[in-house]
Amino acid sequence: MVPRTRPFDRHLDEYENWFVRNRLAYLAELEAIRRHIPEGARGLEIGVGSGLFAAPLGIREGVEPSRTMREKARSRDIQVLAGVGEDLPFPDGTFDFTLMVTTICFLDNVGLGFLEARRVVKSGGRVIVGFVDRESPLGKLYLSHQEESLFYREATFFSASEVLSLMERVGLMDIRATQTLFAPLEEVGEGEEVREGHGQGSFVVLSG
């Protein structure tokens, strides 16, 4: 596996600034994810980045291939190990849930990543996956400008139905979906709605 870390190692400030500029969209994404997280559970974020999702969601452990991102996440009091989603450095059944947020588009092998996310979760735990739906307005916008993007130039985007199918293929069951970001980013308002299901919102969270 060859992690696609160069943009994240070199452009941490630009990465973090996106969440400042799009604060209301970021808060809506957090809420869509939060609805899948079991209360009081021990979780692992795979591709934890700089910790912008793990920290407010109360996740204290992560895996991240980018050295720059690891250091920033550690400054947010997250214990981060170097590693990739397809080869997690943990024994079977360690966590109550695992979380990936916009991580799958950077994995070399998404199916293997899902198998690993499932392996390190206890029986009855959850695998939670947040991503931008390729078929949504935001997904189509990102695709149309992919060559110009610092971070998404080498990314592979997926539709919600593709992610759902991949999750089912590795044996994840009882899959639940939430969605948010129903307007263009610049029009997202305070308290952006989070709905069940997928197919309308640009940001989708699936868990099984």
Backbone hydrogen bonds in HBPLUS format (Angstrom, degrees):
<---DONOR---> <-ACCEPTOR-->    atom                        ^
c    i                          cat <-CA-CA->   ^        H-A-AA   ^      H-
h    n   atom  resd res      DA  || num        DHA   H-A  angle D-A-AA Bond
n    s   type  num  typ     dist DA aas  dist angle  dist       angle   num
A0008-PHE N   A0005-THR O   2.91 MM   3  5.33 119.2  2.29 113.3 129.2     1
A0009-ASP N   A0005-THR O   2.86 MM   4  6.02 151.7  1.94 160.4 168.5     2
A0010-ARG N   A0006-ARG O   3.06 MM   4  6.18 151.8  2.14 151.5 158.2     3
A0011-HIS N   A0007-PRO O   2.91 MM   4  5.75 139.0  2.08 141.2 150.5     4
A0015-TYR N   A0011-HIS O   3.04 MM   4  6.31 158.1  2.09 152.8 159.3     5
A0016-GLU N   A0012-LEU O   2.93 MM   4  6.25 167.1  1.95 160.6 162.4     6
A0017-ASN N   A0013-ASP O   2.87 MM   4  6.00 152.9  1.94 147.9 156.2     7
A0018-TRP N   A0014-GLU O   3.27 MM   4  6.48 138.1  2.46 141.1 148.8     8
A0018-TRP N   A0015-TYR O   3.27 MM   3  5.60 138.1  2.45 102.5 112.8     9
A0019-PHE N   A0016-GLU O   3.12 MM   3  5.60 128.4  2.40 108.0 119.1    10
A0020-VAL N   A0017-ASN O   3.10 MM   3  4.90 125.4  2.41  91.4 106.1    11
A0021-ARG N   A0017-ASN O   2.86 MM   4  6.10 169.9  1.87 160.2 161.4    12
A0022-ASN N   A0018-TRP O   2.91 MM   4  5.98 146.1  2.03 142.0 151.7    13
A0026-TYR N   A0022-ASN O   2.95 MM   4  6.21 159.8  1.99 157.0 163.7    14
A0027-LEU N   A0023-ARG O   2.90 MM   4  6.19 157.0  1.96 151.6 157.2    15
A0028-ALA N   A0024-LEU O   3.09 MM   4  6.26 150.2  2.18 138.7 146.4    16
A0029-GLU N   A0025-ALA O   2.93 MM   4  6.24 153.3  2.00 149.1 156.4    17
A0030-LEU N   A0026-TYR O   2.97 MM   4  6.27 159.3  2.02 150.8 156.2    18
A0031-GLU N   A0027-LEU O   3.06 MM   4  6.31 156.2  2.12 144.1 149.9    19
A0032-ALA N   A0028-ALA O   2.98 MM   4  6.25 155.9  2.04 148.6 155.0    20
A0033-ILE N   A0029-GLU O   3.04 MM   4  6.31 150.4  2.13 149.4 156.9    21
A0034-ARG N   A0030-LEU O   2.81 MM   4  5.97 163.6  1.84 153.2 158.5    22
A0035-ARG N   A0031-GLU O   3.35 MM   4  6.47 146.7  2.47 146.0 150.4    23
A0036-HIS N   A0033-ILE O   2.86 MM   3  5.66 167.0  1.88 128.5 132.9    24
A0037-ILE N   A0034-ARG O   3.17 MM   3  5.34 156.1  2.23 107.7 114.7    25
A0041-ALA N   A0038-PRO O   3.37 MM   3  5.58 152.1  2.45 132.2 126.9    26
A0096-ASP N   A0042-ARG O   2.81 MM  54  5.26 151.9  1.89 149.8 159.3    27
A0044-LEU N   A0097-PHE O   3.12 MM  53  6.60 143.3  2.27 141.6 152.2    28
A0099-LEU N   A0044-LEU O   2.84 MM  55  6.20 149.4  1.94 157.5 160.6    29
A0045-GLU N   A0061-GLU O   3.05 MM  16  6.51 164.9  2.07 146.5 148.4    30
A0063-VAL N   A0045-GLU O   3.04 MM  18  6.51 147.2  2.15 160.5 162.6    31
A0046-ILE N   A0099-LEU O   2.76 MM  53  6.00 160.2  1.80 165.5 172.4    32
A0047-GLY N   A0063-VAL O   2.77 MM  16  5.59 143.5  1.91 142.7 154.9    33
A0048-VAL N   A0063-VAL O   3.06 MM  15  5.91 156.9  2.11 141.9 147.8    34
A0051-GLY N   A0048-VAL O   3.07 MM   3  5.56 155.9  2.13 139.6 140.4    35
A0055-ALA N   A0051-GLY O   3.02 MM   4  5.61 164.3  2.04 139.8 144.9    36
A0057-LEU N   A0053-PHE O   3.20 MM   4  6.19 142.6  2.35 148.7 159.5    37
A0057-LEU N   A0054-ALA O   3.18 MM   3  5.17 125.7  2.49  97.0 111.6    38
A0059-ILE N   A0054-ALA O   2.90 MM   5  4.67 158.1  1.95 144.5 142.2    39
A0058-GLY N   A0055-ALA O   3.21 MM   3  5.37 164.2  2.24 107.9 112.3    40
A0079-GLN N   A0060-ARG O   2.86 MM  19  6.06 163.2  1.88 153.3 148.1    41
A0062-GLY N   A0079-GLN O   2.85 MM  17  6.18 148.7  1.95 156.8 155.0    42
A0081-LEU N   A0062-GLY O   3.00 MM  19  6.42 158.8  2.04 147.5 148.8    43
A0064-GLU N   A0081-LEU O   3.02 MM  17  6.42 155.9  2.08 160.3 167.2    44
A0070-ARG N   A0066-SER O   2.91 MM   4  6.13 157.3  1.97 151.1 158.0    45
A0071-GLU N   A0067-ARG O   3.05 MM   4  6.31 163.7  2.07 153.9 156.8    46
A0072-LYS N   A0068-THR O   3.19 MM   4  6.48 156.1  2.25 144.8 150.9    47
A0073-ALA N   A0069-MET O   2.89 MM   4  6.13 162.4  1.93 155.3 160.2    48
A0074-ARG N   A0070-ARG O   2.89 MM   4  6.15 155.1  1.95 152.9 159.9    49
A0075-SER N   A0071-GLU O   3.16 MM   4  6.44 139.1  2.33 137.2 147.5    50
A0075-SER N   A0072-LYS O   3.07 MM   3  5.10 125.4  2.38  94.4 108.8    51
A0076-ARG N   A0073-ALA O   2.90 MM   3  5.10 145.7  2.01 102.3 113.4    52
A0078-ILE N   A0073-ALA O   3.31 MM   5  5.71 144.5  2.45 132.6 137.5    53
A0077-ASP N   A0074-ARG O   2.99 MM   3  5.06 147.1  2.10 112.8 111.9    54
A0087-ASP N   A0084-VAL O   3.17 MM   3  5.68 166.2  2.19 116.3 120.5    55
A0093-GLY N   A0119-ARG O   2.96 MM  26  6.33 162.8  1.99 141.3 143.2    56
A0094-THR N   A0120-VAL O   2.83 MM  26  5.27 116.8  2.23 111.9 123.8    57
A0095-PHE N   A0120-VAL O   2.86 MM  25  6.13 173.2  1.86 161.8 164.0    58
A0122-LYS N   A0095-PHE O   2.77 MM  27  5.89 160.4  1.81 174.0 170.6    59
A0126-ARG N   A0096-ASP O   3.13 MM  30  6.70 148.4  2.23 142.8 149.6    60
A0098-THR N   A0126-ARG O   3.01 MM  28  6.56 147.2  2.12 152.0 162.4    61
A0128-ILE N   A0098-THR O   2.85 MM  30  6.02 164.6  1.87 151.8 157.1    62
A0100-MET N   A0128-ILE O   2.88 MM  28  6.32 145.2  2.00 149.6 161.0    63
A0130-GLY N   A0100-MET O   2.72 MM  30  6.08 169.4  1.73 164.2 168.1    64
A0102-THR N   A0130-GLY O   2.77 MM  28  5.94 166.4  1.79 142.3 146.5    65
A0106-PHE N   A0103-THR O   2.92 MM   3  5.62 163.8  1.95 123.3 128.8    66
A0107-LEU N   A0104-ILE O   3.26 MM   3  5.23 163.6  2.29 103.6 108.5    67
A0156-THR N   A0105-CYS O   2.90 MM  51  4.57 155.8  1.96 125.1 133.2    68
A0113-GLY N   A0109-ASN O   2.98 MM   4  6.25 152.4  2.05 147.0 155.8    69
A0114-PHE N   A0110-VAL O   2.86 MM   4  6.18 151.4  1.95 153.3 160.2    70
A0115-LEU N   A0111-GLY O   2.98 MM   4  6.29 153.3  2.06 145.1 152.8    71
A0116-GLU N   A0112-LEU O   2.94 MM   4  6.19 158.2  1.99 150.9 156.1    72
A0117-ALA N   A0113-GLY O   2.92 MM   4  6.13 158.2  1.97 145.0 151.5    73
A0118-ARG N   A0114-PHE O   2.91 MM   4  6.07 150.2  2.00 144.9 152.7    74
A0119-ARG N   A0115-LEU O   2.83 MM   4  6.02 151.3  1.91 143.4 152.3    75
A0120-VAL N   A0116-GLU O   3.20 MM   4  6.42 158.7  2.24 156.3 157.3    76
A0121-VAL N   A0118-ARG O   3.14 MM   3  5.33 160.7  2.18 109.2 114.8    77
A0125-GLY N   A0122-LYS O   2.89 MM   3  5.25 154.6  1.95 138.2 136.5    78
A0208-GLY N   A0127-VAL O   3.03 MM  81  5.46 148.7  2.13 142.5 150.4    79
A0129-VAL N   A0206-LEU O   2.77 MM  77  5.28 162.0  1.81 160.4 166.7    80
A0206-LEU N   A0129-VAL O   2.89 MM  77  5.28 158.9  1.93 151.9 154.0    81
A0131-PHE N   A0204-VAL O   2.96 MM  73  5.62 155.5  2.02 158.0 166.1    82
A0204-VAL N   A0131-PHE O   2.91 MM  73  5.62 169.4  1.93 172.3 171.7    83
A0133-ASP N   A0202-SER O   2.91 MM  69  5.55 153.6  1.98 154.0 161.5    84
A0136-SER N   A0133-ASP O   3.02 MM   3  5.36 163.6  2.05 114.7 119.9    85
A0134-ARG N   A0158-PHE O   2.85 MM  24  5.19 163.8  1.88 127.5 129.7    86
A0140-LYS N   A0136-SER O   2.89 MM   4  6.12 161.3  1.93 158.1 162.6    87
A0141-LEU N   A0137-PRO O   2.98 MM   4  6.17 148.5  2.09 140.9 149.9    88
A0142-TYR N   A0138-LEU O   2.89 MM   4  6.17 163.3  1.91 154.8 158.3    89
A0143-LEU N   A0139-GLY O   2.99 MM   4  6.20 159.3  2.03 147.1 152.9    90
A0144-SER N   A0140-LYS O   2.98 MM   4  6.14 151.4  2.07 142.1 149.5    91
A0145-HIS N   A0141-LEU O   3.20 MM   4  6.46 131.9  2.45 142.5 154.2    92
A0145-HIS N   A0142-TYR O   3.21 MM   3  5.30 138.6  2.39  97.8 109.1    93
A0146-GLN N   A0143-LEU O   3.32 MM   3  4.90 168.8  2.33 102.7 102.7    94
A0148-GLU N   A0145-HIS O   3.01 MM   3  5.50 144.3  2.14 112.4 122.9    95
A0149-SER N   A0146-GLN O   3.15 MM   3  5.29 155.9  2.21 106.8 114.1    96
A0155-ALA N   A0152-TYR O   3.11 MM   3  4.79 162.3  2.14 100.9 106.1    97
A0163-VAL N   A0159-SER O   3.08 MM   4  6.43 161.2  2.12 154.5 158.9    98
A0164-LEU N   A0160-ALA O   2.93 MM   4  6.09 164.0  1.96 151.9 156.8    99
A0165-SER N   A0161-SER O   3.00 MM   4  6.10 157.2  2.05 140.7 146.7   100
A0166-LEU N   A0162-GLU O   2.97 MM   4  6.22 157.4  2.02 148.4 154.3   101
A0167-MET N   A0163-VAL O   2.93 MM   4  6.16 156.4  1.99 152.4 158.7   102
A0168-GLU N   A0164-LEU O   3.01 MM   4  6.25 160.4  2.05 150.0 155.1   103
A0169-ARG N   A0165-SER O   2.95 MM   4  6.10 146.2  2.06 142.8 152.5   104
A0172-LEU N   A0167-MET O   3.08 MM   5  5.47 155.7  2.14 154.9 148.2   105
A0171-GLY N   A0168-GLU O   3.03 MM   3  5.12 159.8  2.08 107.9 111.7   106
A0176-ARG N   A0207-SER O   2.81 MM  31  5.37 153.6  1.88 152.7 160.4   107
A0207-SER N   A0176-ARG O   2.94 MM  31  5.37 151.0  2.03 149.1 157.0   108
A0197-GLY N   A0177-ALA O   2.80 MM  20  4.65 149.9  1.89 122.0 118.0   109
A0178-THR N   A0205-VAL O   2.91 MM  27  5.22 150.9  2.00 146.2 155.2   110
A0205-VAL N   A0178-THR O   2.87 MM  27  5.22 164.0  1.89 151.5 151.7   111
A0179-GLN N   A0195-ARG O   2.81 MM  16  5.41 147.5  1.91 155.0 162.4   112
A0195-ARG N   A0179-GLN O   2.94 MM  16  5.41 161.0  1.98 157.4 161.0   113
A0180-THR N   A0203-PHE O   2.94 MM  23  5.39 150.4  2.03 151.6 159.6   114
A0203-PHE N   A0180-THR O   3.08 MM  23  5.39 169.3  2.09 150.4 150.7   115
A0202-SER N   A0181-LEU O   2.94 MM  21  5.35 165.6  1.96 134.5 138.2   116
A0187-GLU N   A0184-PRO O   2.79 MM   3  5.35 156.8  1.84 121.6 129.8   117
A0188-VAL N   A0185-LEU O   3.27 MM   3  5.36 164.2  2.29 106.0 110.8   118
